């Protein structure tokens, strides 16, 4: 009979332990691999899209006439590396634009020349498809294109390409020129900014900034760091649980292992066998966990894609990482987790020795002092830190210190209750009540690590719920205050200033329209930082009642005279306050205005400033105009039919206030669904593992219950006490972990959100949800106690 058979015989006698270990490892691998699968795809897509997000220059004629092929030829003859770009927009709603590029000169632009992105593959595809018109784009955009009935649309070859922006189809410029007759075409001649340092533009031309670009890196890192932190928390919980389960498995096998040593098996061989067992468990957990992790990633992909699409405007999850790399990474992480959890247990030494009891108590007190010091030091760092990674590191220190102190605090409370029972209570039930307190203290010592893991899970659930529910409530109130108009009109195309004035007059004449507020959006520069710009009319009644975090008296008249409004994100990043002078650039025009208001701007990371519409230059980069309409009795106006009744509204999109609120709330609901799912799985993992651990521990403690039965306590009464012990322990732990969850919620809304996204949230408490968590803790405890069924086993006393 080999060592393998001896080891397998233990798990045949205790199949629950093997199932528990595998369940913990599979759940941890599933959570980690699922999160890493999503974040890995996002990181890859960000690397691809970074080149496409750089600032863009276009060459325009000084006389104001549109550029054409002759201008392109003249610029090329002058030695400038320029490339044409023809964008065709169609009047039908929800139709992707077709962007035509010249594959022979596309290498002049960085987004089509970097080897790490999609540029080279796109150019190669276009060059290979010169014999037949080809359209490249995301699969969803190609599917929408196939549904159109444009002339000759069936003659195009459609190829799905990963990493291209959503809502755009890429083609050769000749293909786009052929579609110009059924849409609206705009020709641009683009060049890199560095080209102007090499050669000046010929006479009669000037360079215009079309887009300042964006800087997604801080937001990407913050968003992905949040998800990775949740995955790391799941790994920490799994490590604590694996250590607990495996410790008791070794304790049960210790006598067997000692017998094997006496029979001549060398300790080194036993340790090698235990290491092989650990690796096999990690291998099984990693293999199954990766499979379930892909399922978890697929389940969360829609919400994740919607979130990142809002951040980058790209279909970022098209490419899947190699399965072999994912599996090897998860296997290595699980091996490290299991090894860390079991390294001191593989030495085959007894965990407690009589001669070292006093030293163990001293070490335990020293460990408690060290945990308290760690918690206080981490809290000090947390209050002073500004970097996101340092905030997470300090939060982890606070959680670890407080989490390891919670079982000790629970033991202290039970010890006080035990002394009270001994000193103050009298009667026949007093000794049994004192024994119950002592028994629960023993259970707390035995279940210290799984109880700590459960405390982490409880704190994470309460903290994340506070952040999510607080954001949803604050966001709803903020939308109610900000969305003052009844209808919101998107013309579906950019409008120059004269056309916007004409549209405003026509909209004012529509039936039931009482007010029209043009809102012009674009891009600007503030101290070298690209910012969003919004311009509006401060005298409009539709801007009254906006909520401000800080504002000067009568901010709207002050805005028209001398001021600028900035959002919270920009105020935090640039350390701006009321009364500060800010200098910014709109196109080629520098401006300097006074900050007269700071407003909340939830749900978006970019800095933004609001200026009067009268101060906008004609050449504002990224200029786009929308309109807010106030109606007189919106319920009786058939505004849905306006695009059909008025030809000049064809291709525009109208949305009412309720529709915008639903769309905004749905976008964030998809995002928060992921965090809720991860935290729910973590809590389920901790609860299930605690149930398995409780079953093992209560069986170890059967001797105490059996002795009480021999002394005359009925079985049914002992069974009720066993369930009550388990429920009291988990219930008290839920109560003690609630402040830790409140602390985590404060960290998320007051420290992580400002560092990651630039805006803070008010901390809101939800006692109703705490009651649900406490009830879940009691149910977990009741389930653990109920697993024992009959706690009396008379055969445990046969050697007494």
C-alpha positions in Angstrom: 0.0 0.0 0.0 1.7 3.2 -1.2 1.6 6.7 0.2 -0.9 7.7 -2.5 -3.4 5.1 -1.3 -2.9 6.2 2.3 -3.6 9.8 1.4 -6.6 8.8 -0.7 -8.0 6.7 2.2 -8.3 9.9 4.3 -10.4 11.7 1.7 -12.5 8.6 1.2 -13.3 8.7 4.9 -13.8 12.5 4.8 -15.1 13.4 1.3 -16.5 16.7 2.6 -13.0 18.0 3.3 -11.9 17.2 -0.3 -15.0 18.8 -1.7 -14.5 21.8 0.5 -10.9 22.3 -0.5 -11.8 21.9 -4.2 -14.8 24.2 -3.9 -12.7 27.0 -2.3 -10.0 26.7 -4.9 -12.4 26.5 -7.8 -14.3 29.6 -6.6 -11.2 31.6 -6.0 -9.8 30.6 -9.4 -13.1 31.4 -11.1 -13.3 34.9 -9.5 -9.7 35.7 -10.2 -9.5 34.3 -13.8 -12.9 35.8 -14.7 -11.8 39.3 -13.5 -8.3 39.0 -15.1 -9.9 37.8 -18.4 -11.9 41.0 -18.6 -9.2 43.4 -17.4 -6.6 41.7 -19.6 -8.8 42.3 -22.7 -9.4 45.9 -21.6 -5.7 46.5 -21.2 -4.9 45.0 -24.6 -7.6 47.2 -26.2 -6.3 50.3 -24.4 -2.9 49.6 -25.8 -4.4 49.3 -29.2 -6.5 52.4 -29.0 -3.9 54.7 -27.4 -2.5 55.8 -30.7 -6.0 56.7 -32.0 -6.6 59.0 -29.0 -3.7 61.3 -29.8 -4.3 65.0 -30.8 -5.3 65.4 -34.4 -4.5 68.3 -36.8 -6.1 69.1 -40.1 -5.0 71.4 -42.9 -7.5 74.0 -43.9 -7.4 76.8 -46.5 -7.0 80.3 -45.3 -9.7 81.6 -47.7 -12.2 79.3 -46.0 -13.0 77.2 -49.1 -13.1 73.4 -48.5 -10.0 71.4 -49.3 -10.1 69.0 -52.3 -7.8 66.6 -54.1 -5.8 69.4 -55.7 -4.9 70.7 -52.2 -3.8 67.2 -51.1 -1.6 66.9 -54.2 0.0 70.4 -53.5 0.8 69.5 -49.9 2.3 66.2 -50.9 4.5 67.9 -53.5 5.6 70.4 -50.8 7.1 67.4 -48.9 4.5 67.1 -46.1 3.4 63.7 -45.0 -0.3 64.3 -45.0 -3.2 61.8 -45.5 -6.8 62.4 -46.6 -9.8 61.3 -44.6 -13.3 61.3 -46.1 -16.2 60.7 -43.6 -19.7 60.0 -44.9 -22.6 60.3 -42.5 -26.1 58.9 -43.4 -29.5 60.4 -42.5 -30.8 57.2 -41.1 -30.7 56.9 -37.3 -28.3 54.5 -35.7 -26.3 54.1 -38.9 -22.5 53.8 -38.7 -20.5 56.4 -40.5 -18.1 55.3 -43.3 -14.6 56.7 -43.0 -12.4 56.4 -46.1 -8.6 56.6 -45.8 -5.8 56.3 -48.4 -3.9 53.1 -47.5 -0.8 54.4 -49.4 -0.4 57.5 -47.2 -2.1 56.3 -44.0 1.4 55.5 -42.5 1.9 59.3 -42.1 -0.6 59.1 -39.1 0.5 57.4 -36.0 -2.8 55.5 -35.5 -2.2 53.6 -38.8 1.5 53.0 -38.3 2.0 51.5 -34.8 2.7 47.8 -34.8 1.1 47.3 -31.4 -2.3 48.5 -32.6 -4.7 47.8 -35.4 -3.1 50.2 -37.8 -0.9 47.9 -39.9 -3.6 45.1 -40.1 -6.2 47.7 -41.3 -3.9 49.0 -44.0 -3.0 45.5 -45.1 -6.7 44.6 -45.3 -7.5 47.6 -47.4 -4.6 47.0 -49.8 -5.6 43.4 -50.1 -9.2 44.4 -50.9 -8.5 46.9 -53.8 -10.0 44.5 -56.3 -13.4 44.6 -54.5 -14.9 47.4 -52.2 -14.3 46.4 -48.6 -15.7 47.7 -45.3 -13.9 47.1 -42.0 -15.5 47.5 -38.6 -16.8 45.9 -35.5 -19.2 42.9 -36.0 -22.2 44.8 -34.6 -21.6 47.8 -36.9 -21.3 45.5 -39.9 -24.5 43.7 -38.9 -26.3 47.1 -38.8 -24.8 48.0 -42.2 -26.2 44.8 -43.7 -29.7 45.8 -42.6 -29.6 49.0 -44.7 -31.0 49.2 -48.2 -28.4 51.6 -49.7 -27.7 51.4 -53.4 -25.1 48.8 -54.1 -24.6 48.0 -50.5 -24.7 44.3 -51.2 -21.5 44.5 -53.4 -19.2 45.3 -50.5 -17.0 42.7 -48.8 -17.5 43.0 -45.0 -14.6 42.1 -42.7 -14.8 42.3 -38.9 -11.7 43.9 -37.3 -11.0 44.1 -33.6 -10.1 47.4 -32.0 -11.8 49.8 -34.3 -14.1 52.5 -32.8 -17.7 51.6 -32.6 -20.1 53.4 -34.9 -17.5 53.7 -37.7 -16.7 51.5 -40.8 -13.3 51.9 -42.4 -12.8 51.7 -46.1 -10.6 52.8 -49.0 -11.2 56.5 -49.7 -12.5 55.6 -53.2 -15.2 53.4 -51.6 -16.3 56.3 -49.3 -16.4 58.7 -52.3 -18.8 56.3 -54.0 -21.2 56.5 -51.0 -21.0 60.3 -50.8 -24.0 60.7 -53.0 -26.3 59.0 -50.5 -25.0 60.8 -47.4 -23.1 63.9 -46.3 -19.4 63.8 -47.0 -16.7 65.7 -45.2 -13.1 65.7 -46.5 -10.2 66.4 -44.2 -6.4 66.4 -44.8 -4.7 65.2 -41.7 -1.1 65.5 -40.6 0.8 64.7 -37.4 1.8 67.6 -35.2 5.4 66.7 -35.4 5.3 67.3 -39.2 5.0 71.0 -38.7 8.3 71.1 -36.8 10.0 69.7 -39.9 8.4 71.7 -42.7 6.1 74.8 -42.7 2.8 74.7 -44.5 2.7 76.3 -48.0 1.2 79.8 -48.3 -2.6 79.8 -48.2 -2.9 77.0 -45.7 -3.0 76.7 -41.9 -3.2 73.9 -39.4 -6.3 73.6 -37.2 -6.6 71.4 -34.1 -9.6 69.0 -34.7 -9.2 67.1 -31.4 -6.9 67.6 -28.4 -7.1 63.8 -27.8 -7.9 62.2 -24.5 -5.8 60.7 -21.6 -7.6 57.5 -20.6 -4.7 56.0 -18.7 -5.6 57.2 -15.2 -9.2 56.2 -15.6 -8.4 52.9 -17.1 -5.9 52.1 -14.4 -8.4 53.1 -11.7 -11.3 51.1 -13.1 -9.3 48.0 -13.7 -7.5 48.4 -10.4 -10.8 48.3 -8.6 -11.8 45.1 -10.2 -8.4 43.5 -9.6 -8.7 44.5 -5.9 -11.9 42.6 -5.7 -10.2 39.6 -7.2 -7.3 39.9 -4.8 -9.8 40.1 -1.9 -11.3 36.8 -3.1 -7.8 35.3 -3.2 -7.1 36.5 0.4 -10.4 35.0 1.6 -9.6 31.7 -0.2 -6.1 31.6 1.3 -7.5 31.9 4.8 -10.1 29.3 4.2 -7.7 26.8 2.5 -5.3 27.2 5.5 -8.2 26.5 7.9 -9.5 23.4 6.1 -6.1 22.0 5.4 -4.9 22.5 9.0 -7.7 20.4 10.3 -7.2 17.8 7.6 -3.5 17.5 8.7 -4.5 17.4 12.4 -6.8 14.5 11.6 -4.0 12.7 9.7 -1.3 13.5 12.2 -1.4 10.2 14.0 -1.4 8.4 10.6 1.6 10.3 9.5 3.4 9.6 12.8 2.7 5.9 12.4 4.1 6.0 8.9 7.3 7.6 10.2 7.6 4.9 12.9 7.2 2.3 10.1 10.2 3.7 8.3 8.9 6.3 6.0 11.3 9.3 6.0 9.8 12.7 7.0 11.3 14.2 3.8 9.3 11.8 1.7 6.1 12.6 3.6 6.7 16.3 3.1 7.3 15.7 -0.6 4.0 13.7 -0.8 2.2 16.6 1.0 3.7 19.1 -1.5 2.5 16.8 -4.4 -0.9 16.7 -2.8 -1.0 20.5 -2.6 0.0 20.8 -6.3 -2.6 18.3 -7.4 -5.3 20.2 -5.5 -4.1 23.5 -7.1 -4.0 21.9 -10.5 -7.6 20.6 -10.2 -8.9 23.9 -8.8 -7.1 25.9 -11.5 -8.4 23.7 -14.4 -12.0 23.8 -13.3 -11.8 27.4 -12.1 -10.5 28.7 -15.5 -13.5 27.0 -17.2 -16.0 28.5 -14.8 -14.0 31.8 -15.0 -14.6 32.0 -18.7 -18.3 31.5 -18.0 -18.2 34.3 -15.4 -16.4 36.6 -17.8 -19.0 35.9 -20.5 -21.8 36.7 -18.0 -20.2 40.0 -17.0 -19.0 41.0 -20.5 -22.0 43.0 -21.6 -21.9 45.3 -18.6 -18.1 45.5 -18.8 -18.2 46.3 -22.5 -20.9 49.0 -21.9 -18.8 50.6 -19.3 -15.6 50.7 -21.3 -17.4 51.7 -24.4 -18.5 54.8 -22.6 -14.9 55.4 -21.5 -13.2 54.8 -24.9 -16.0 54.5 -27.5 -14.5 51.2 -28.5 -15.6 47.6 -28.6 -12.8 46.5 -26.2 -13.7 42.9 -25.5 -13.5 41.5 -29.0 -10.2 39.6 -28.4 -9.9 36.8 -25.9 -6.6 36.1 -24.1 -4.9 32.7 -24.8 -6.4 30.0 -22.6 -3.1 28.4 -21.9 -1.6 31.6 -20.5 -4.7 32.2 -18.4 -4.6 28.6 -17.0 -0.8 28.7 -16.2 -1.2 32.1 -14.5 -4.1 30.9 -12.3 -2.3 27.6 -11.6 0.8 29.6 -10.4 -1.4 31.9 -8.3 -3.3 29.1 -6.7 0.0 27.2 -6.0 1.3 30.3 -4.2 -2.0 30.7 -2.3 -2.0 27.1 -1.1 1.7 27.2 -0.4 1.4 30.3 1.7 -1.6 28.9 3.5 0.1 25.6 4.3 3.9 26.2 4.4 4.2 26.0 8.2 1.8 23.1 8.3 3.9 20.9 6.1 6.7 20.7 8.7 4.7 17.9 10.5 5.2 19.6 13.9 2.6 19.7 16.5 0.8 23.0 16.6 0.8 23.2 20.4 3.2 21.9 23.0 2.7 22.2 26.8 6.1 23.6 27.4 5.5 26.4 24.9 2.0 27.4 26.0 3.1 30.5 27.9 5.4 31.5 25.1 2.5 31.0 22.7 0.3 33.4 24.8 3.1 36.0 24.8 3.4 35.7 21.0 -0.3 36.0 20.6 -0.4 39.2 22.7 2.5 40.5 20.6 0.7 39.6 17.4 -2.4 41.5 18.6 -0.3 44.5 19.4 1.3 44.3 16.0 -2.1 44.0 14.3 -3.3 47.1 16.2 -0.1 49.0 15.2 -0.6 47.9 11.5 -4.2 49.1 11.6 -3.3 52.5 13.0 -0.3 53.0 10.7 -2.4 52.1 7.7 -5.1 54.5 8.7 -2.6 57.3 9.0 -1.3 56.5 5.5 -4.8 56.2 4.2 -5.8 59.7 5.4 -2.7 61.3 3.8 -2.4 59.3 0.6 -3.3 60.6 -2.8 -2.1 57.8 -5.1 -4.7 55.1 -5.8 -2.3 52.2 -5.3 -1.2 53.6 -2.0 -4.9 54.1 -0.9 -5.6 50.4 -1.7 -2.4 49.3 0.1 -3.3 51.3 3.2 -6.9 50.0 3.0 -5.6 46.4 2.8 -3.5 47.0 5.9 -6.5 48.4 7.8 -8.7 45.4 6.7 -6.0 42.8 7.6 -5.4 44.4 11.0 -9.1 44.8 11.9 -10.0 41.4 10.4 -7.5 39.5 12.6 -8.6 41.5 15.7 -12.3 40.7 15.2 -12.1 37.1 16.4 -10.0 38.2 19.4 -12.6 40.9 20.2 -15.4 38.2 19.8 -13.4 36.0 22.2 -13.1 38.9 24.7 -16.8 39.5 24.7 -17.6 35.8 25.2 -15.0 35.7 28.1 -16.7 38.6 29.8 -20.0 36.9 29.4 -18.5 33.7 30.8 -17.2 35.6 33.9 -20.6 37.2 34.4 -22.3 33.9 34.3 -19.9 32.5 36.8 -20.0 35.5 39.2 -23.6 36.8 39.1 -25.9 34.0 37.9 -27.3 31.3 40.0 -29.6 28.4 39.5 -29.6 25.0 37.8 -29.0 26.6 34.3 -26.0 28.8 35.3 -23.3 26.1 34.9 -24.6 25.1 31.5 -24.7 28.7 30.4 -21.2 29.2 31.6 -20.2 26.1 29.6 -21.9 27.5 26.5 -19.8 30.7 26.7 -16.6 28.6 27.2 -17.6 26.4 24.3 -18.1 29.3 22.0 -14.7 30.7 23.0 -13.1 27.4 22.0 -15.0 27.5 18.7 -13.8 31.0 18.0 -10.2 29.9 18.6 -10.6 26.9 16.3 -12.4 28.9 13.6 -10.3 32.1 13.8 -9.2 32.1 10.2 -12.5 31.1 8.6 -14.2 33.7 10.8 -11.7 36.3 9.7 -12.5 35.4 6.0 -16.2 35.7 6.7 -15.6 39.1 8.3 -13.7 40.3 5.2 -16.6 39.1 3.0 -19.2 40.8 5.2 -17.3 44.0 5.3 -16.8 44.0 1.5 -20.5 43.3 0.9 -21.6 46.2 3.3 -19.0 48.6 2.0 -19.7 48.0 -1.7 -23.4 48.1 -1.1 -23.1 51.5 0.6 -21.0 52.8 -2.3 -23.3 51.4 -5.0 -26.6 52.3 -3.4 -25.2 55.8 -2.4 -24.2 56.5 -5.9 -27.6 55.4 -7.3 -29.5 57.6 -4.9 -27.1 60.6 -5.4 -27.1 60.2 -9.1 -30.9 60.1 -9.3 -31.2 63.3 -7.2 -28.5 64.9 -9.3 -30.3 64.0 -12.6 -33.5 65.4 -11.3 -31.8 68.7 -10.5 -29.7 68.9 -13.7 -32.3 67.7 -16.3 -34.5 70.8 -16.3 -35.7 70.6 -19.9 -38.5 68.4 -21.2 -36.9 67.3 -24.5 -33.3 66.9 -25.7 -32.6 67.2 -29.4 -29.5 65.8 -31.1 -29.4 67.2 -34.7 -27.3 64.1 -35.8 -24.6 66.3 -37.4 -22.3 69.1 -36.5 -23.8 72.6 -36.9 -21.8 75.8 -37.5 -22.7 78.9 -35.5 -25.0 80.4 -38.1 -26.8 77.0 -38.6 -27.2 76.6 -34.8 -28.9 80.1 -34.6 -31.2 79.1 -37.5 -32.1 75.9 -35.7 -32.8 77.7 -32.5 -35.3 80.0 -34.2 -37.1 77.1 -35.9 -37.3 75.1 -32.7 -38.8 78.1 -30.9 -41.6 78.2 -33.5 -42.6 74.5 -32.9 -45.9 74.0 -31.2 -45.8 73.9 -27.4 -42.1 74.9 -27.2 -41.6 77.6 -24.5 -37.8 77.8 -24.3 -34.8 76.7 -26.3 -31.3 76.3 -24.9 -28.5 75.5 -27.3 -25.6 73.6 -25.6 -22.4 73.6 -27.5 -19.8 71.0 -26.6 -16.1 70.8 -27.6 -12.6 70.4 -26.4 -10.1 72.8 -24.9 -6.8 73.0 -23.1 -6.2 74.1 -19.5 -2.6 74.2 -18.6 -1.8 71.6 -21.2 -4.6 69.3 -19.9 -7.3 68.4 -22.4 -10.7 69.3 -20.9 -14.3 69.2 -22.1 -16.0 72.5 -22.9 -19.7 73.2 -22.6 -21.1 76.5 -23.6 -24.7 77.7 -22.9 -26.8 80.8 -22.4 -26.6 81.9 -18.7 -29.9 83.8 -19.1 -32.0 80.8 -20.1 -34.6 79.7 -17.6 -33.6 76.1 -18.3 -30.4 76.4 -16.3 -32.0 77.7 -13.1 -31.8 75.5 -10.1 -28.6 73.7 -10.9 -26.9 72.2 -7.7 -23.5 73.6 -6.9 -20.9 72.3 -4.5 -19.6 75.8 -4.1 -20.7 79.0 -5.9 -20.5 82.8 -5.8 -23.7 84.8 -5.2 -25.8 84.9 -8.4 -23.5 82.6 -10.4 -25.3 82.8 -13.7 -25.1 86.6 -14.2 -21.4 86.3 -13.0 -20.8 83.6 -15.6 -22.0 85.9 -18.4 -19.8 88.8 -17.1 -16.5 87.3 -16.2 -16.7 83.8 -14.8 -16.4 80.2 -15.7 -17.9 77.1 -14.0 -15.8 74.0 -13.5 -16.8 70.5 -12.4 -15.5 68.8 -9.3 -13.1 66.6 -11.2 -11.2 69.6 -12.7 -11.3 71.4 -9.3 -9.6 68.5 -7.6 -7.0 67.8 -10.2 -6.0 71.4 -10.7 -6.5 72.4 -7.0 -8.9 75.2 -8.0 -11.3 77.0 -5.7 -13.8 79.9 -6.0 -12.2 83.1 -7.0 -9.2 81.5 -8.8 -8.2 82.8 -12.2 -7.9 80.1 -14.8 -6.3 80.4 -18.2 -7.4 78.1 -20.9 -7.3 77.8 -24.7 -10.3 77.3 -27.0 -8.9 76.4 -30.4 -6.4 79.2 -31.1 -8.0 81.7 -28.7 -6.6 82.0 -25.2 -9.0 83.1 -22.4 -8.7 83.9 -18.7 -11.8 83.9 -16.5 -12.6 83.6 -12.8 -14.0 80.4 -11.2 -17.4 81.4 -9.9 -18.9 77.9 -9.3 -17.9 74.3 -8.8 -20.6 71.7 -9.7 -21.0 68.0 -9.2 -20.6 65.9 -12.4 -21.1 62.3 -11.4 -20.3 59.3 -13.7 -17.6 60.8 -15.9 -13.9 61.2 -15.3 -13.1 64.1 -17.6 -12.6 67.7 -16.4 -15.1 70.1 -17.8 -15.6 73.9 -17.8 -18.7 75.9 -18.7 -18.5 79.2 -20.5 -21.1 81.6 -22.0 -21.9 80.6 -25.6 -21.2 84.1 -26.7 -17.5 83.7 -25.9 -16.9 80.6 -28.1 -14.6 80.9 -31.1 -15.8 79.7 -34.5 -13.1 77.0 -34.7 -13.7 75.1 -31.5 -12.2 71.6 -31.6 -14.8 68.9 -31.6 -17.7 71.4 -31.8 -21.1 69.8 -31.5 -24.4 71.5 -30.7 -27.5 70.0 -29.1 -30.6 71.6 -27.9 -32.7 71.5 -24.7 -36.4 72.3 -25.1 -38.9 73.4 -22.6 -42.5 72.5 -23.4 -45.9 73.8 -22.3 -47.8 70.6 -21.4 -45.4 68.0 -22.7 -47.9 65.2 -22.3 -50.2 66.5 -25.0 -47.6 67.2 -27.7 -46.8 64.5 -30.3 -43.1 65.4 -30.4 -42.2 61.8 -31.5 -43.7 62.7 -35.0 -41.7 65.9 -35.5 -38.9 64.3 -37.6 -41.5 63.1 -40.1 -43.5 66.4 -40.0 -40.6 68.7 -40.4 -38.0 67.7 -43.1 -35.3 69.9 -41.6 -35.4 67.6 -38.5 -34.8 64.4 -40.5 -31.9 62.4 -39.1 -32.1 64.1 -35.7 -32.9 62.3 -32.5 -35.4 63.5 -29.8 -35.4 62.1 -26.3 -37.5 63.1 -23.3 -36.2 63.5 -19.8 -37.5 60.2 -18.6 -35.8 58.4 -21.4 -32.5 60.0 -20.7 -32.8 59.1 -17.0 -33.5 55.4 -17.9 -30.5 55.3 -20.2 -28.2 56.8 -17.7 -29.3 54.6 -14.9 -29.1 51.5 -17.1 -25.5 52.3 -18.0 -24.4 52.4 -14.4 -26.6 49.4 -13.4 -24.6 47.3 -15.8 -21.3 48.5 -14.2 -22.4 47.9 -10.6 -23.8 44.5 -11.5 -20.3 43.2 -11.7 -19.2 44.4 -8.3 -22.4 43.1 -6.7 -21.8 39.7 -8.4 -18.2 39.5 -7.3 -19.1 40.4 -3.7 -22.0 38.0 -3.6 -19.8 35.2 -4.8 -17.1 36.0 -2.2 -19.7 36.0 0.6 -21.1 32.7 -0.7 -17.6 31.3 -0.8 -16.9 32.3 2.8 -20.2 31.0 4.1 -19.9 27.7 2.4 -16.3 27.2 3.6 -17.4 28.1 7.1 -20.1 25.6 7.0 -17.7 22.9 5.9 -15.2 24.0 8.6 -17.9 24.0 11.2 -18.9 20.5 10.4 -15.3 19.4 11.0 -14.8 21.4 14.1 -18.1 20.4 15.8 -17.1 16.8 15.2 -13.9 17.5 17.0 -15.8 19.0 19.9 -18.3 16.1 20.0 -16.6 14.8 23.2 -17.8 17.8 25.2 -21.4 17.4 24.1 -21.3 13.6 24.7 -20.0 14.1 28.3 -22.8 16.5 29.0 -25.3 14.0 27.7 -23.7 11.4 30.0 -24.1 13.9 32.9 -27.9 14.1 32.1 -28.5 16.8 29.5 -31.0 15.5 26.9 -29.9 15.1 23.3 -32.5 17.5 22.0 -31.4 20.3 24.4 -27.8 19.8 23.3 -28.8 20.0 19.7 -30.5 23.3 20.3 -27.5 24.6 22.1 -25.2 23.5 19.3 -27.2 25.5 16.8 -27.5 28.4 19.1 -23.7 28.5 19.6 -23.1 28.5 15.8 -25.7 31.2 15.2 -24.4 33.4 18.1 -20.9 33.2 16.8 -21.7 34.2 13.2 -24.4 36.7 14.3 -22.0 38.5 16.7 -19.3 38.4 13.9 -21.8 40.1 11.6 -22.4 42.8 14.1 -18.7 43.3 14.8 -17.9 43.4 11.0 -20.5 46.0 10.3 -18.3 49.0 11.4 -15.5 47.5 9.2 -18.0 47.5 6.3 -18.9 51.1 7.0 -15.2 52.0 7.1 -14.7 50.3 3.7 -17.7 52.2 2.3 -16.2 55.5 3.5 -12.9 54.6 1.8 -14.7 53.9 -1.5 -16.7 57.0 -1.6 -14.3 59.5 0.1 -10.9 58.2 -0.9 -11.0 55.8 -3.9 -13.6 57.7 -6.0 -11.8 61.1 -5.8 -8.4 59.5 -6.6 -9.8 57.4 -9.4 -12.5 59.4 -11.0 -12.3 62.9 -9.5 -15.6 63.1 -7.6 -16.6 62.2 -4.1 -20.0 60.8 -2.8 -21.7 61.4 0.5 -21.5 58.4 2.8 -24.9 57.0 3.3 -25.9 54.2 5.7 -28.4 51.5 4.9 -29.5 49.8 8.2 -32.1 47.8 6.2 -29.3 46.1 4.3 -27.3 45.5 7.5 -30.3 43.5 8.8 -30.3 41.4 5.6 -26.6 40.7 6.1 -27.1 39.8 9.8 -29.9 37.5 8.9 -27.6 35.8 6.3 -25.0 35.4 9.0 -27.6 33.8 11.3 -28.7 31.5 8.5 -25.1 30.5 7.9 -24.6 29.7 11.6 -27.9 27.8 11.8 -26.9 25.8 8.7 -23.5 25.0 10.2 -25.2 23.8 13.5 -27.9 21.9 11.6 -25.3 19.9 9.7 -24.3 18.1 12.9 -27.7 16.6 13.4 -27.0 14.5 16.6 -23.9 16.0 18.5 -23.8 13.0 20.9 -21.4 10.1 19.9 -21.0 7.7 22.8 -18.2 5.8 21.0 -16.0 8.8 21.5 -15.8 7.8 25.2 -14.9 4.2 24.7 -11.3 4.7 25.7 -12.1 6.9 28.7 
